[in-house]
Amino acid sequence: MEIFDDVQGNIHDLHNIENYHIETIILKPEALKKAIQRVKSDHGNEYGIRVNRDILPLHDGDILKNDGHNIVMIHTMSQEMIVITPDGIDQMGRIAHLLGNTHKPVKIENGQIILERDPVVEKILVHNHINYDIKEMTLNEPLSYADLSYEE
């Protein structure tokens, strides 16, 4: 079994991808945070991933092998996500407070709050008259918790 210990770039930065044979490892978003794992590709090949924690998280499109002709890359599995677009700073603060109490990982991007679909969160949003959408999405990186570390 081949073991990958480094990321050799990202498919989104590669030109002329039609010149490569691409093999894909599909990971759940939470697996992008794991330094050591055993995976299976869309070609049925088993691989090991053992990367330094300094390069985590892995990202959608990360290339684990590129020999000039063959590429083995990561693709993040899509999943249903709650997407909230606050109508202003006051609502953003209220939503942040409500979601903070649920201790769920989120992604803030382009003025939107994105988190995994969860019936408890949906109930909270409905109860508080907060509009949201459910979208099938592929995340480039895993959702994250609030970083409460205080490095000096």
C-alpha positions, -999 to +999 in steps of 0.1 A: +000+000+000+014+034-010+015+060+017+013+097+009+032+120+033+029+154+015+006+175-006+020+183-040-003+213-049-039+216-057-058+206-088-073+240-091-039+255-097-029+230-123-031+238-160-038+212-188-055+187-164-068+169-195-032+156-200-034+136-167-051+104-156-069+114-124-076+091-095-098+105-067-100+099-030-134+110-017-133+122+019-159+135+043-152+171+054-142+161+089-116+137+075-097+167+061-085+173+097-069+139+101-032+135+097-032+097+095-059+077+077-064+047+054-084+056+023-098+040-009-098+057-043-125+057-070-103+031-088-105+007-058-069+013-047-061+015-010-037+042+002-024+056+034-022+092+043+003+102+069+010+139+067+026+164+091-001+181+112+014+215+102-002+212+067-036+203+080-064+207+072-063+190+038-084+208+011-106+197-017-084+193-048-052+186-029-028+164-049-012+136-030+007+121-060+017+136-094+042+117-115+037+139-145+010+116-160-010+102-131-026+123-103-041+110-070-062+138-055-086+145-027-122+154-034-145+164-005-179+147-003-208+170-008-234+172+020-265+192+029-256+224+046-276+251+064-268+285+047-278+316+066-276+350+050-282+376+078-300+408+068-277+430+088-252+433+116-278+430+144-292+398+130-256+385+125-249+391+162-281+374+172-274+344+150-238+341+162-251+341+198-277+314+191-253+292+171-226+297+197-248+281+223-251+250+201-213+245+199-214+236+162-185+242+138-193+268+111-178+286+082-183+323+076-179+332+040-192+361+018-215+373+046-230+339+050-229+314+079-226+278+067-230+247+090-239+211+087-276+204+085-289+197+120-326+194+130-319+211+164-303+241+146-331+243+121-356+243+150-338+272+167-337+291+134-374+286+128-383+295+164-363+327+161-378+336+126-344+334+109-345+326+072-321+300+059-316+277+029-305+241+027-279+235-001-259+206-012-224+218-010-188+206-014-166+224+011-130+233+003-120+228+039-136+215+070-159+236+092-142+250+123-150+257+159-143+291+174-106+293+182-104+303+219-067+298+222-047+329+232-012+327+218+012+354+229 
